[in-house]
């Protein structure tokens, strides 16, 4: 079995999609966990791409400041078109 330490971090890109509302307590907690995940990924040498479907600009900026590549989901709903990456 391949150990995590053996992975070539330059060949691994972590991707995630997000949709958080700043007026929802659960979403605030989830967004904080997402930010921690981004920071940990960057600290460990991984690239991370976030496709965000929300309109919480300050959060998107925090994700970018933490080192994520952030793309806005311009599609209707939570799904996105691959061309948005």
Buried (B, 14 or more C-beta within 10 A) or exposed (E): EEEEEEEEEEEEEBEBBBBBBEEEEEBBEBBEEBBEBBBEBBEEEBBBBBBBBBEBEEBBEBBEEBBBBBBBBEEEEEEBEEEEE
